[in-house]
Amino acid sequence: MAQLFSSNIVHSTDRTPVEVSAGVQRRTLVWGPSSMLAEWRMKAGTCIPPDQNPEMEEAAYVVSGQVEVSMGDQLVTLKAGGAFMAPFRTKHSIKALDDSIVMVMFSPPQEEWKP
């Protein structure tokens, strides 16, 4: 069973990335009982499909690159410095238009993502 809390202070190189699909890596950084922070590295043209967990809230910040976010009936392009919030029960997806890094905060934490 995964531990309830992660280390309070980490560097991204302390965590092993997981290849989610071709060109998409997730690195789970820190978590507690109610939230989790992860880094997504996406090659241009790759996509994170619509989320299958409707009971999760997600906030994301584009660190580098450019992504297209589909949420509900909206389709928005975000460049580095852009952010979005996907409320509970809101289907959404992310497509990398360039090689991109996106930091994502999830609530509640995804148990299967804990190292």
FENRA-V16661 format. One record per backbone hydrogen bond with DSSP energy under -0.5 kcal/mol. NH is the residue of the N-H (numbers start at 1). CO is the residue of the C=O. E is the energy in kcal/mol with one decimal. If there is no record, write none. Layout:
NH:CO:E
NH:CO:E
This chain:
6:31:-2.1
14:11:-2.8
15:12:-1.6
18:26:-3.0
20:18:-0.8
20:24:-2.2
21:24:-1.3
24:21:-2.6
25:41:-2.7
26:18:-2.7
27:39:-2.6
29:37:-2.6
30:37:-1.0
32:35:-2.5
36:106:-2.0
37:30:-3.0
38:104:-2.9
39:27:-2.6
40:102:-3.1
41:25:-2.7
42:40:-0.5
42:100:-2.9
43:23:-2.5
45:96:-3.3
46:43:-2.2
48:94:-3.4
49:47:-0.7
51:92:-1.5
54:52:-0.8
56:53:-1.0
57:107:-3.3
58:86:-2.4
59:105:-2.4
60:84:-2.8
61:103:-2.6
62:82:-3.0
63:61:-0.8
63:101:-2.3
64:101:-1.6
67:78:-2.7
68:95:-3.2
69:67:-0.5
69:76:-3.5
70:68:-0.5
70:93:-2.3
71:69:-0.5
71:74:-2.2
72:91:-1.7
74:71:-2.6
76:69:-2.7
78:67:-3.1
78:76:-0.5
80:65:-1.1
81:62:-3.1
82:79:-2.6
84:60:-2.0
86:58:-3.7
87:85:-0.7
89:54:-2.8
90:87:-1.4
91:89:-0.6
93:70:-2.1
94:48:-1.9
95:68:-2.5
96:46:-2.7
97:66:-2.8
97:95:-0.5
98:66:-1.5
100:42:-3.1
101:64:-1.8
102:40:-2.6
103:61:-2.7
104:38:-3.2
105:59:-3.2
106:36:-3.0
106:104:-0.5
107:57:-2.1
111:109:-0.9
113:110:-2.1
114:111:-1.4
